[in-house]
Structures are given as C-alpha cells and as structure tokens.
Amino acid sequence: MCMYAAKMIMRYKNSEWGRMYMYNMLCKGTNPGLGNMVHFSGKKYALAGTFKKGIDKLSEKKSFSKLGKAMIVIPIIICTWAFLYFENNYITVTGIDVKSPKLPDSFDGYRIVHLSDLHNKRFGRRQERLVKKIDNARPDIIVFTGDLIDSRHSDIEASLELIRQIVNIAPVYYVTGNHEWRSGRVEFLSKVLKDNGVHVLQSAHEKISNDGDGIYIMGIDDPSVYREGYKETTVVKREIEHMMNEVQDNDEFKILLAHRPDMFPLYSEYGFDLVLSGHAHGGQIRLPFIGGLVAPNQGFFPKYTSGDHKIGNCVMVVSRGLGNSIFPQRLFNHPEIVVLTLKKSEI
C-alpha cells in the first residue's frame, strides 16, 4: 500500500487530484478512491501545497547530487586522459657521451641520432614534431635499430613519412626488428628504404669515412627471421662471425646495430666498441629506483631497457623507443631520441 501511495504521489503531485489524494492520506489517514476524494480549501489546501514543496525540494537535491558527482568525475577523466596522452606523445631527447681511445681524431665530437621502435606511430602532421627534434640535434648520421613498422598494422605510411624527411638531414642506417619479419613485408620495405637512400644493413657492414679516417658500422637482422628450431644465439654468432671475417681493419672503431639488447654479453665477445639496440620499449612502465617493469625476451624487471651499459671495452646504448605495440600505453617512460656524441679518450 505504501509503495502504491508513493507512486501515486510522484505521478500526480502537480495535479489537483494528486493534491487531494495527499490530503486524504496525511490528514484523514485514509486511502480514498475517486468517489471519496475531499476537495481542498483554506488551511487544508495549504498543507497539501507544503507537502508538494517538500517533494520538489527532494527532487532538486537529487538533481544537485548528480550534478556534483559529474563535476568531480568529468575533470578526473579529462586529467587522466591528458596525462596518458602526454606519457605516450611527449618526446624526450637523451644525450650520452661515448668515449674510446680507438676513435680516430676526425671522429671526435661525431654525433649519432639513435631511433628505434616507431611502430608506425605519428608525431604530428607529417611527423613534424619528431623531425624537428632530430634536425635540432644536428647529427652526422642517424641510425634506426628495428621495428620501424608494426606487424599488426598494414599501413606503413607514417613510418615512410619519417624516412623521407630524415634522409635529408643525415645519412640513415637501418636494421630490421622482429616486427618487420612478422609482417612478412621485409623485402618490400627494404626496397622502399633503399630507394629513399637508406643504408639497409642486413647482416652487412659499411665503412664511414671522415677526413681520411674511418670507422665501421655493422648491422645484423633480428634473429626472428630464422625459422623455429634454430637457437637464436647460434644464429647471431654465425652472422657476426661472417661480418667480422670480411672486416679488413679489425682494430678500427666498430659500431654494431642490433635490435635485441638481451644479447649484449654475446655482442661484447666480438670486439665491438659500441652497440646500439632497442626492442625493450624502456620496460613499458618505469618505476622509481627500479627501472623498467617488463620487456620482451627479458621478462619482468629486465636489465637492459634504457641508457648505457658496459662489459669490458664494449658499450651498449639502449633506446627506449618511440611507439607502442601490443601494450598501448607508456607510463613514466616517454618516447625517446638518443643523441650520442663520440669522444676520443686517452688510453
């Protein structure tokens, strides 16, 4: 009965019939039918009007309560979206000096921009924000250590837009990553890159000359190119040894471009002075005092996700990369351009 009365009050509260119904309920303690309804006059009518005002105020309070919640929730949603967008799109530039007594005098101060793991990501119209930062670094060469494209997306125009512009800034050297091989488009991509003037190093090397001096830059394919059943370290050893046999001046400064940083102990066995890698995406989420949370081929709390590492005389620099792949969000781990400066040091 109470539920019925409440429904009737809320439904007919603004009608003459509703006010009469409320009066009979409150003042007479009855639940009248239409034939027994008492007409209002004087104080009795005023009492029903007061009750109506009470119901209206209750409705207004509910409306204000909903509005108050919305005024709190909406700014939180906007701020969260802005924070996540900033984490994925603000490009940091990290400067690292690499010192070696083997470096020729003419390469002292030589600047290398290291890019990795774009995964078809865009940074503004025609990649303008990314290109501007690369240009401002004034590099002598630009290297890209794999995953220029993403295997889950067929449109590679964003990546090619970047390449077409940076080849006009400095010579570009490139090695494949696992996503190029997964995409099944390595042959096509390599041709397009070469047609645009990129030095594609597929288990190959070149000599960079400067004022009569030279250093070697070498690159290996990501081991995912080989079918299952091959042990990846065995494949990488074979490719490196093949390149090293072709190098005539084995004592000269040598740079290796290799997508995977987890094989650094292996790379260091072959006398490379500098190894440049990517793949780890900075650990995706970076924790204070700990570093990256997780990386492919390294698992949780990986060792090689960012910055420079050293074994013997070999230095490896790992780029945190630019884009994302399976996991779409970075946290405390902005997209990164690494600017290396080679410096001649005393023995």
NULUMMI-162087 format. One record per residue (C-alpha): residue number from 1; residue in one letter; x, y, z. Coordinates in Angstrom, 1 decimal, always signed. Each point is the difference from the previous one (the first is absolute). Last residue first. Layout:
# NULUMMI-162087
 num residuo      u      v      w
 NUM       a      X      Y      Z
...
//
This chain:
# NULUMMI-162087
 num residuo      u      v      w
 347       i  +94.4   +5.1  -23.3
 346       e   -1.1   +3.6   -0.3
 345       s   -3.5   +0.8   -1.3
 344       k   -1.5   +1.0   -3.3
 343       k   -3.6   +0.9   +0.3
 342       l   -3.0   -1.3   -1.9
 341       t   -3.2   +2.0   +0.7
 340       l   -3.2   -2.0   +0.2
 339       v   -3.5   +1.6   -0.3
 338       v   -2.7   -2.4   +1.1
 337       i   -3.6   +0.9   -1.1
 336       e   -2.6   -1.3   +2.5
 335       p   -3.7   -0.6   +0.4
 334       h   -0.9   +0.7   +3.6
 333       n   +0.3   -2.6   +2.8
 332       f   -1.8   +1.1   +3.1
 331       l   -2.8   -2.2   -1.2
 330       r   -0.3   -1.2   -3.6
 329       q   -3.3   -1.3   -1.4
 328       p   -1.1   -2.2   -3.0
 327       f   +1.3   -3.5   +1.2
 326       i   +0.2   -2.0   -3.2
 325       s   +2.1   +2.6   -1.9
 324       n   +1.1   +3.4   +1.2
 323       g   +2.0   +2.8   -1.5
 322       l   +3.2   +2.0   +0.3
 321       g   +2.7   -2.2   +1.4
 320       r   +1.6   -0.3   +3.5
 319       s   +3.4   +0.0   -1.8
 318       v   +2.6   -2.3   +1.3
 317       v   +3.7   +1.0   -0.1
 316       m   +2.6   -2.8   +0.2
 315       v   +3.6   +0.7   +0.9
 314       c   +2.8   -2.6   -0.7
 313       n   +3.4   +0.4   +1.7
 312       g   -0.8   -2.6   +2.7
 311       i   -3.7   -0.2   +0.3
 310       k   -1.8   +3.3   +0.2
 309       h   -3.5   +1.3   +0.1
 308       d   -1.5   +3.3   -1.3
 307       g   -3.6   +1.2   +0.3
 306       s   -3.2   -1.9   -0.1
 305       t   -1.6   -3.5   +0.2
 304       y   +2.8   -2.5   +0.6
 303       k   -0.4   -1.7   +3.4
 302       p   -3.6   -1.0   -0.1
 301       f   -2.3   +0.2   +3.1
 300       f   -2.5   -2.5   -1.4
 299       g   +0.8   -2.0   -3.2
 298       q   +3.1   +0.4   -2.1
 297       n   -0.9   -1.2   -3.4
 296       p   -2.6   +2.8   -0.3
 295       a   +0.2   +2.5   +2.8
 294       v   -1.7   +0.5   +3.4
 293       l   +0.0   +2.5   +2.9
 292       g   +2.8   +2.4   -1.1
 291       g   +2.0   +1.9   +2.6
 290       i   +0.3   -0.8   +3.7
 289       f   +0.8   +3.2   +1.9
 288       p   -3.4   +1.5   -1.2
 287       l   -2.0   -2.4   -2.2
 286       r   +0.0   +0.2   -3.8
 285       i   -3.0   -1.5   -1.8
 284       q   +0.7   -1.2   -3.6
 283       g   +3.4   -1.6   +1.0
 282       g   +1.7   +2.7   -2.0
 281       h   -1.7   -1.2   -3.2
 280       a   +2.3   -3.1   +0.3
 279       h   +0.6   -0.4   -3.8
 278       g   +2.8   +2.5   -0.3
 277       s   +3.7   -0.5   -0.7
 276       l   +3.2   +1.9   -0.8
 275       v   +3.4   -1.8   +0.7
 274       l   +3.2   +2.0   +0.3
 273       d   +3.6   -1.2   +0.1
 272       f   -0.6   -3.4   -1.5
 271       g   +2.7   -2.5   +0.8
 270       y   -1.9   -3.2   -0.7
 269       e   -0.7   -1.3   +3.5
 268       s   -2.0   +3.2   +0.9
 267       y   -2.8   -1.1   -2.4
 266       l   -0.6   -3.2   +2.0
 265       p   -0.3   +1.8   +3.3
 264       f   -2.3   +2.5   -1.7
 263       m   -2.5   -2.6   -1.2
 262       d   -2.9   +1.5   +2.1
 261       p   +0.4   +3.2   -2.0
 260       r   -1.9   -1.2   -3.1
 259       h   -0.2   +2.2   -3.1
 258       a   +3.7   -0.2   -0.9
 257       l   +2.0   +2.9   -1.5
 256       l   +3.7   -0.6   +0.6
 255       i   +2.6   +2.8   +0.0
 254       k   +3.7   -0.7   -0.5
 253       f   +3.1   +2.1   +0.6
 252       e   +2.9   -1.4   -1.9
 251       d   +2.2   -2.9   +1.1
 250       n   -1.6   -2.5   -2.3
 249       d   +1.0   +1.9   -3.1
 248       q   -0.9   -2.5   -2.7
 247       v   -3.6   -0.7   +1.0
 246       e   -1.4   -2.9   -2.0
 245       n   +0.7   -2.6   +2.6
 244       m   -1.8   +2.2   +2.6
 243       m   -3.1   -0.1   -2.1
 242       h   -0.2   -3.8   -0.2
 241       e   +0.8   -0.2   +3.7
 240       i   -2.9   +2.3   +0.8
 239       e   -2.4   -2.0   -2.0
 238       r   +1.0   -3.4   +1.4
 237       k   -0.1   +1.3   +3.6
 236       v   -3.4   +1.5   -0.6
 235       v   -1.4   -3.4   -1.3
 234       t   +1.5   -1.9   +2.9
 233       t   -1.4   +2.4   +2.5
 232       e   -3.4   -0.4   -1.5
 231       k   -0.1   -3.8   +0.2
 230       y   -1.5   -1.1   -3.3
 229       g   -3.1   -2.3   +0.4
 228       e   -2.4   +2.7   -1.0
 227       r   +0.7   +1.6   -3.4
 226       y   +2.6   +2.8   -0.3
 225       v   -1.1   +3.6   -0.4
 224       s   -0.7   +0.2   +3.8
 223       p   +3.7   +0.4   +0.3
 222       d   -0.3   +3.8   -0.6
 221       d   +2.2   +0.8   -2.9
 220       i   +3.6   +1.1   +0.7
 219       g   +1.7   +3.3   -0.5
 218       m   +3.5   +1.4   -0.3
 217       i   +1.5   +3.5   +0.0
 216       y   +3.7   +0.1   -0.4
 215       i   +2.1   +3.1   +0.7
 214       g   +2.2   +2.0   -2.4
 213       d   +2.6   +2.7   -0.2
 212       g   +0.9   +2.0   -3.1
 211       d   -2.0   +3.1   +1.0
 210       n   -3.0   -2.1   +0.9
 209       s   -0.8   -3.4   -1.4
 208       i   -2.8   -2.4   +1.1
 207       k   +0.8   -3.6   -0.9
 206       e   -3.0   -2.3   -0.7
 205       h   -1.1   -3.3   +1.4
 204       a   -2.6   -2.7   -0.7
 203       s   -2.2   -2.4   +1.9
 202       q   -3.0   +1.8   -1.6
 201       l   +1.3   +3.6   +0.2
 200       v   -2.4   +2.2   -1.9
 199       h   +1.7   +3.3   -0.8
 198       v   -3.0   +2.3   -0.8
 197       g   +0.0   +2.0   -3.2
 196       n   -3.7   +0.1   -0.7
 195       d   +0.1   -2.8   -2.5
 194       k   +1.9   -2.0   +2.7
 193       l   -2.8   +0.5   +2.4
 192       v   -2.7   -1.0   -2.5
 191       k   +2.0   -3.1   -0.9
 190       s   +0.5   -1.0   +3.6
 189       l   -3.7   +0.4   +0.7
 188       f   -1.0   -2.2   -2.9
 187       e   +2.4   -2.8   +1.0
 186       v   -0.9   +0.3   +3.7
 185       r   -3.7   -0.1   -0.6
 184       g   -0.9   -3.3   +1.8
 183       s   -1.4   +2.1   +3.0
 182       r   +1.7   -2.4   +2.5
 181       w   +3.4   +0.8   -1.6
 180       e   -0.4   +3.8   +0.3
 179       h   -1.4   -0.5   +3.5
 178       n   +3.1   -1.9   +1.2
 177       g   +2.3   +2.9   -0.8
 176       t   +1.9   +0.8   -3.1
 175       v   +3.2   +2.2   -0.3
 174       y   +0.3   +3.5   -1.3
 173       y   +2.6   +2.6   -0.7
 172       v   -1.0   +3.6   -1.0
 171       p   +2.4   +2.6   -1.5
 170       a   -0.9   +3.5   +1.4
 169       i   -2.8   +2.6   -0.1
 168       n   -1.5   -0.7   -3.5
 167       v   -0.3   -3.7   +0.9
 166       i   -2.0   +1.2   +2.9
 165       q   -2.9   +1.1   -2.1
 164       r   -0.8   -3.0   -2.2
 163       i   +0.6   -2.3   +3.0
 162       l   -2.6   +1.7   +2.2
 161       e   -2.7   -0.1   -2.7
 160       l   +0.9   -3.6   -0.6
 159       s   -0.9   -0.9   +3.6
 158       a   -3.3   +1.8   -0.1
 157       e   -0.8   -1.7   -3.4
 156       i   +0.4   -3.5   +1.4
 155       d   -3.7   -0.9   -0.1
 154       s   -0.2   -3.8   +0.5
 153       h   -0.2   +0.1   +3.7
 152       r   +0.5   -3.0   +2.4
 151       s   +3.6   -0.6   -1.1
 150       d   +1.0   +3.5   +1.1
 149       i   +2.5   +2.1   -2.0
 148       l   +3.4   +1.5   +0.7
 147       d   +0.5   -2.9   +2.3
 146       g   +3.8   +0.1   -0.2
 145       t   +3.1   +1.8   +1.1
 144       f   -0.2   +3.3   -2.0
 143       v   +3.3   +1.9   -0.3
 142       i   +0.4   +3.7   -1.0
 141       i   +3.4   +1.4   -1.1
 140       d   +1.9   +3.2   +0.5
 139       p   -2.8   +1.3   +2.3
 138       r   -1.0   +3.6   +0.5
 137       a   -2.2   -0.7   +3.0
 136       n   -2.5   +2.7   -1.1
 135       d   -0.7   -2.1   -3.1
 134       i   -1.1   -2.9   +2.1
 133       k   -2.2   +2.2   +2.1
 132       k   -1.6   +1.5   -3.0
 131       v   -0.6   -3.4   -1.6
 130       l   -1.8   -1.3   +3.0
 129       r   -2.4   +3.0   +0.3
 128       e   -0.6   +0.0   -3.8
 127       q   -0.9   -3.6   -0.4
 126       r   -1.9   +0.9   -3.1
 125       r   -2.7   +1.6   +2.2
 124       g   +0.8   -0.7   +3.6
 123       f   +2.0   -2.8   +1.6
 122       r   -1.4   -3.1   -1.7
 121       k   +0.6   -3.6   +1.0
 120       n   +0.7   -2.6   -2.6
 119       h   +1.7   -2.3   +2.5
 118       l   +2.7   +2.6   +0.7
 117       d   +2.3   -2.5   +1.7
 116       s   +3.4   +1.6   -0.1
 115       l   +1.9   +3.3   -0.6
 114       h   +3.6   +0.8   +0.7
 113       v   +1.4   +3.4   -1.1
 112       i   +3.8   -0.2   -0.4
 111       r   +2.3   +2.9   +0.5
 110       y   +3.8   +0.0   -0.7
 109       g   +1.8   +2.1   +2.6
 108       d   +3.3   -1.7   -0.5
 107       f   -0.5   -1.8   -3.3
 106       s   +3.0   +1.8   -1.7
 105       d   +2.3   -1.2   +2.8
 104       p   -0.8   -3.7   -0.7
 103       l   -1.8   -1.8   +2.9
 102       k   +2.1   -2.8   +1.4
 101       p   +0.5   +1.8   +3.3
 100       s   -3.7   -0.2   +0.7
  99       k   -2.6   +2.3   +1.5
  98       v   -3.8   -0.2   -0.6
  97       d   -1.9   +3.1   +1.2
  96       i   -3.8   -0.3   +0.5
  95       g   -2.7   +2.6   -0.6
  94       t   -3.6   -1.0   +0.5
  93       v   -2.7   +1.9   -1.9
  92       t   -3.5   -0.4   +1.3
  91       i   -3.1   -0.2   -2.2
  90       y   -3.4   +0.7   +1.6
  89       n   -2.5   -2.3   -1.7
  88       n   -0.8   -3.1   +2.0
  87       e   +0.4   +1.5   +3.5
  86       f   -1.7   +3.2   -1.0
  85       y   -3.0   -1.9   -1.3
  84       l   -0.2   -2.0   +3.2
  83       f   +0.0   +3.2   +2.1
  82       a   -2.5   +1.8   -2.2
  81       w   -2.4   -3.0   +0.2
  80       t   +0.3   -0.1   +3.8
  79       c   -0.6   +3.7   +0.3
  78       i   -3.1   -0.2   -2.2
  77       i   -1.4   -3.0   +2.0
  76       i   +0.7   +1.7   +3.3
  75       p   -1.6   +3.2   -1.3
  74       i   -3.2   -1.9   -0.9
  73       v   -0.2   -2.0   +3.3
  72       i   -0.2   +3.0   +2.3
  71       m   -2.4   +2.3   -1.8
  70       a   -2.1   -3.2   -0.9
  69       k   -0.3   -0.9   +3.7
  68       g   -1.2   +3.5   +0.8
  67       l   -2.5   +0.0   -2.8
  66       k   -1.4   -3.3   +1.3
  65       s   -0.4   +1.4   +3.5
  64       f   -1.5   +3.2   -1.3
  63       s   -2.7   -2.1   -1.8
  62       k   -0.7   -2.0   +3.1
  61       k   -0.3   +3.1   +2.1
  60       e   -2.4   +1.5   -2.5
  59       s   -2.2   -3.1   +0.2
  58       l   -0.1   +0.3   +3.8
  57       k   -0.9   +3.7   -0.3
  56       d   -2.9   -0.9   -2.3
  55       i   -1.3   -2.5   +2.5
  54       g   +0.1   +2.5   +2.8
  53       k   -1.7   +2.6   -2.2
  52       k   -2.9   -2.5   -0.6
  51       f   -0.3   -0.6   +3.7
  50       t   -0.4   +3.8   +0.6
  49       g   -2.6   +0.1   -2.7
  48       a   -2.0   -2.8   +1.7
  47       l   +0.1   +2.0   +3.2
  46       a   -1.1   +3.1   -1.8
  45       y   -3.1   -1.8   -1.3
  44       k   -0.9   -1.0   +3.5
  43       k   +0.6   +3.5   +1.3
  42       g   -2.7   +1.5   -2.4
  41       s   -1.8   -2.4   -2.3
  40       f   +0.6   -3.4   -1.4
  39       h   -2.5   -2.4   -1.5
  38       v   -0.4   -3.4   +1.7
  37       m   +0.4   -3.1   -2.3
  36       n   -2.6   -2.8   +0.9
  35       g   -1.1   -0.7   -3.6
  34       l   +3.6   -0.1   -1.4
  33       g   +1.0   -2.6   +2.5
  32       p   +1.3   +1.0   +3.4
  31       n   +3.0   -1.4   +1.9
  30       t   -0.8   +1.3   +3.5
  29       g   +2.1   +1.5   +2.8
  28       k   -2.1   +3.1   -0.1
  27       c   +2.6   +2.7   +0.0
  26       l   +2.9   -1.7   -1.8
  25       m   -1.6   -2.4   -2.4
  24       n   -3.1   +2.2   -0.6
  23       y   +2.2   +3.0   -0.7
  22       m   +2.4   -1.9   -2.3
  21       y   -2.9   -1.2   -2.2
  20       m   -1.4   +3.6   -0.2
  19       r   +3.4   +1.3   -1.1
  18       g   +0.2   -2.8   -2.6
  17       w   -3.5   +0.7   -1.4
  16       e   +0.8   +3.7   -0.4
  15       s   +3.1   -1.0   -2.0
  14       n   +3.7   +0.7   +0.6
  13       k   +0.6   -3.0   +2.3
  12       y   -1.7   -2.4   -2.3
  11       r   +2.8   -2.5   -0.8
  10       m   +2.1   +0.5   +3.1
   9       i   -3.0   -0.3   +2.3
   8       m   -1.5   -3.0   -1.8
   7       k   +3.3   -1.9   +0.2
   6       a   +0.4   +0.8   +3.7
   5       a   -3.5   -1.2   +0.7
   4       y   +0.5   -3.3   -1.9
   3       m   +3.2   -0.6   +1.9
   2       c   -1.7   +0.7   +3.3
   1       m   -2.8   -2.4   -0.9
//
